[in-house]
């Protein structure tokens, strides 16, 4: 079984799976018998699918954490799952146990910092982000997180010092634009709190120069102009801010109308976007771990459980591209049902033309020796996410082989 860049885990199981066309036929019959399904009915189906996968992931993650409490990847996936479920307390407990085995794991320290920040435990967030930065000094954008926590706890002078040192770092300019604009914005916030309005204005302007649509950038620039007794400029920036808010509200309204989403159903929609990948990732990682401990039957059983869960999720709710993609990817990784894997990936792309869906389609086409469509799909993924290094690397590999 080959390793794929989409999930870093390598698998050793090789089991045959039920033909996916039977699933699609069942779905079609179900839809045909319910041609007038309402938005409310669709919302219920979405919630049921999310709830079903939630239960499946909960059971799998608990078992893997019991069997492999030191595995950082499992800890990370379980943490992300609890965050998606909006249960930060459970996520923190998972991390606290996991960090006893992995005290110098920068990713786990970062996750702990994020959760502590969300829970208003700013000193704890600072402690863990500083640990992560000590382990990975090149992870410069963590300085923004530390400074944000300092600002939130009233440590304005410390935040300004943190950011000034980060911006002065020779590697700062190499950071992606969103991180640099956030650094300048936060520095503006720090100077604003210290009453140094001219410095605050200069840094807000730098943030907006990098990213003219920076969230609340114009709002704070307007406020600082008021402090500087320049009401005309303050009004200009407040007007820009209001236009941005209106445009954002319109986009949300259009999205809700397009997807027939009630506000109450937004959580299940977010969960159903995340749960299939978490499920697939946990099953792949668990299968690898069991395989490494010569527990072949457990390895195979876990993969089969993951596939069955995703198949059932499709029968509950047939309009979520992520479920099709992840089931197709599991077939790909286990080198089974490759024609069905392609059908699933094509369905995922038809439902949502996302970069991730096109990328998995390209991998499956490539495995099916369809080099032409593999390259077409990976090009589409790159068009949607031109800065994705993983997609670029795979594209270059495919081009070399096609020659």
N, C-alpha and C positions, 0 to 999 in steps of 0.2 A: 504494500500500500504506500502511495507516494505522500510526501508532505506538501501541503498547499499553503500559500501565503495568507489565504483568507482566514484560516484558523491555524495557529502555530502548532497545535497538537498533532502527533503522529499516531496512527491507529494500527492495530494488528489483527482485528477481527475480520472475517470474510464470510458473512452470512447472506443468504438470499432473502429477498423481500417480496412481499405481496405486490402484484402488478398495480402501478398507480392509476392505470387507465380505469380500473374498476372504481377507484375513488372518484375520478372525474365524472364517470357515468352516473354514479350515485348522487353526486352534487347536482348534475344537470337535471336528473329526475326530481330531486327535491325542489330545485328552483322552478321547474315546469309546473309542479303541483301547487306552487305558491307564487303565481305570476304577479300578484298585486301586493307583494310584501311591502309593508310600510316602513317609513323611517324609524318608527318606534320598534318594529319587529327586527329591523336590521341592527338597531342599537342593542337590543336584547341579545341577539346572536353574537354580536361582538363582545359583549360583557361575559357571556357564557364561555366563549372561546378563551378569553383572557383569564377567566376564573379557573377553567380547566387546566391551562398551561401553568398557571400559578401554583396549583396544587401539585402538579407533576414536578415542577422545578423545586418546590419546597422539599418534597420527599427525596429527590435525587441529591440535592445539596446537603441535606442533613446526613444522609448515608455516607457521602464522600468525605464530609468533614469529620465524621466519626472514624472512618477507615484511614484517612490521610490528613490528619489535623495540621500537618506541617506544610502541606502543598500550597504554595503562594498563589498559583493560578486558580485553584478551587476557592480559596479564601477571597480572592479578588472578584470572581464571578458571583459568589454568594453575597458579597457586599453590594455589588451593583444591583443584584436582584432585589435586595431589601430596600435599596434606595428607590428603585422603580415602584416598589409597593408602598412607598412613603412611610416606611417604618425605620427611621434613622437609628432608633435605640437598638433594634436588632442588628442593624448593620455595624454599629459601634461594638457590640458584644462579639460579633464574629471577628472583627479586626483586632480587638484587644487580645483574644485568644491566639489569633494568627501571628501577631507581632511578638508574642513570647517565643515563637519558633523562628521568626524572621525579623529581628529587631533592626536590621540594616537594609531592609527592602524599601527602596525609595518610593515605589508605587503605592505600597500599602501605607506608608507614612503620609503620603499625599492624600490618599483617600480618607484617612483618619482626620487629617487637617480639614478637608472639605466638609465632612460630616459635623465635626466640632464647630466649624464656622456657621453652618446652617442651623445648628442648635443653640447658637449664641454663646458658645464656650470659646471665646476669642483667644484667651491665653493658651488654652490647650491646642487650638488650631496653630498658633504661632510656634509652639514647641515642636509639633510634629512636622510642620513645613520646614522649620529650621533643620530638623533631623534629616529630612529628605534632601535638602539643599547641601548639607554637609556630606552626605553619601554621593550625591550627584551635583558637583559644583557647576557643571555646564548647564544645568536646568534653570536658566536665569529667570524664566517667567514665574518661578515660584516666589521671586522677590515681590511681584505684584500681589500675590496672595497674602504674603506676610504683612506687606504694607497696608493692605485692605483691612486685615484683622486689627492691626495697630490703630488705624483710623477709627474703626468701629468701637474700640475700647478706649478712645480718647488719647492715645499715645501719638499725638500729631507730630511732635518733633522727631521721635524715633522713626515714624513712617517716612518723613521727608528725607532723613539721613539714609534710610534703607534704599529709597528710590534714587536718590542722587548718586549713591555708590553704584547701583545697578546700571544706571544710564551711562556712567563714566566707564563702565567695563568695556574693554576693547571688542568684546563679542556682542555687545548690545545691538549694533546695527545689523547683525546677521539674523536677529530674531524676526519672525513673521510680523507683518504690519499690525495685526490685531493686538499683539502683545506690546509692541512699542507704543501704540496709541493709548492703550490702557495705562501704561507706565506714566505717560505725560498727564493723562487725565487725573490719575490718583495723586500725582505730585501737585497738580492744581488744587485738588481737594485739601491736601495737607496745608498748602500755603493759605488757602481760603480760611481754614480753621485757625491758623496762626495770625490772621489779620493782615497778611502780606498780599494785598490785592493785585498789585502790579505783577508780581511773580506768578500769582494764580492765573491771571489773564493770559500771560505769555505761554504757560503750559497747557491751558485749555485750548488755545489757538494751535499749538503744536499737535495736540491730539486730533483736532478737527482737520488739520492739514493732511495728516496721514489717513484719516478716515472721516470724511465730511458727514457721514451718517452716524457717527458715534453716539450711542444711546445716552441721552440727557446732556450731551456735550454743549449744545446750544443753550439749553436751559441754564446751566451753571455759568456759561459765559455771559448770558444775559444778567444773571444775578450779580456777577462780579462787576459788570459795567455799571449797575445801579450803585454799588458801593463806591465806585470810582466817580460817581456823579456824572455819568454820560448816558442820560435816559434815552436818547435817540437810538444809540447803538444797542442799548439794553432791549428796547422794543423790537428792533430788527431781529435779534437772535431769539427772543421769545416767540415771535411770529413764525420763524423757521421751525422752532420746536413744536409749536401747535400743529403746523402742517404735517410734520413727521408723525405726530401722534394720530392725526386724522387718517393719514395714509396707512398706518399700521392697523388701525381699527377697521378700515375698509378691507384690507387684505385678510384679516381674521374673519370678517363677516363673509367674504367671498369663499373662503376655505370651508367655513361651516356650512354654507349653502350648498357648495359643490359636493361635500361629503355627507350632507344631511346629518350633521352632528349636533346633537343637543349639548348644551354646556355641561349638563350633568354627566355626559358620556365621554368627556374629553380624557378622563383618567384611563378608561379601558382602551381608548384608542392609542394612547401613549404606551401603555403596557403591551398591547398586542404588536406594536412596532418593535419592542425590545425583547419580549419573552421568547420568540422562536430562536433568535440567535443565542440567547443565554442557555436555552435548553440544549441546543446542538453543541455549543461549546462545552458545557458540563459533561455531556455524554461522551464526547470525543476525548476530553481530558481524563475522565474517569476510566474509559476503556483503555487508554494508554497506561494509566497507573496500575490497573488490575493486570494488564498484560505484562508489565514490567515485574510484577510479583508472581508471575506464572499462574494467575487465576484466569485462565482462558474463558471458562464458562461464564464467569461474572462479567468479563470484558464484552463478550458477545451478547449477553443478556441485556446489558446496559445500552448498547447500541440499538438493539432491537426495541427496547423500551422507548428510546428517543424517537425512532422512526414511527413507531405506533402512535405515540403522543401527537406528533405533528400531523400524521394522517387523520387522526380523529379530530384534531383542531380544524382541519380543512372541511370536514363534513359538518362541523358546527357553524363555521363562518367561512365562506368561500371567496371572500373579496379582499383578503389581506395578502399582499404580495410576499411579505417576509416569511410566511409559513411555507409557501411553495418553494421559495429560494432555499431555505434552510433544509427542507426535506431533500430537495435536489442535491444540495451540497453533501448531505450525509451519504446519499447513494454514490456520489462521485468519490468521496474519500474512502469508502469501503469497496469501491470498484465493482459495484453491483447495480443492475437495472439502469445502465447508462442511457438507454433510449428514453426511459421514463424520466431520468434525471433531466434530460434535455427538455422534455415536454413540460416539466415543472418549472424550469428556469424560463422558458419562453412564456409560460403563463404569468410568472412573476413580472417579467418585463412588460407584458401586455397590460397588467393591472397598474404598474407603476414603473416608469422609465427612469429609475434611479441608477446612479453610478454603481452602487453595490450589486444591484440586480444584473446589470450588464456585465459586470466583472465575473460573477459566478457563471453566467451564460457563456462567457468566453472560455472559462476553464473547462466547462462541460463539452463545448464544441471541440475544443482542442483535444480532449481525451477521446472523443468520437472520431478523431482524424479529419475533422472538418476545419482545416486551417483557415480557409477563406472567411467563413462566418465567425470564427474565433477572433480573427483580427478586426473584423467589422465591429464586433461587440466590445472589444477592449478599447478600440478607438472611441466608441461612444462613451464608455466609462471615463476616458481621459478628457473628452470634451466637457463632460459634466464636472469633473474634478481634476483640472489640469495640473494641480500641484501635488497630486497623490503619487509619491515615489514608488509605492508598491505596484500601482497600475502601470507606471512608466517602465519599471523593470520587466514586468511580464510582457508588455508590448514589445520591448526590444528583443526579448528572448524569442517570441513568436516570429518576429520579422527575420531574425537570423536563420531560424529553422526553415522558414518558407522559401528562402533563397536556395 
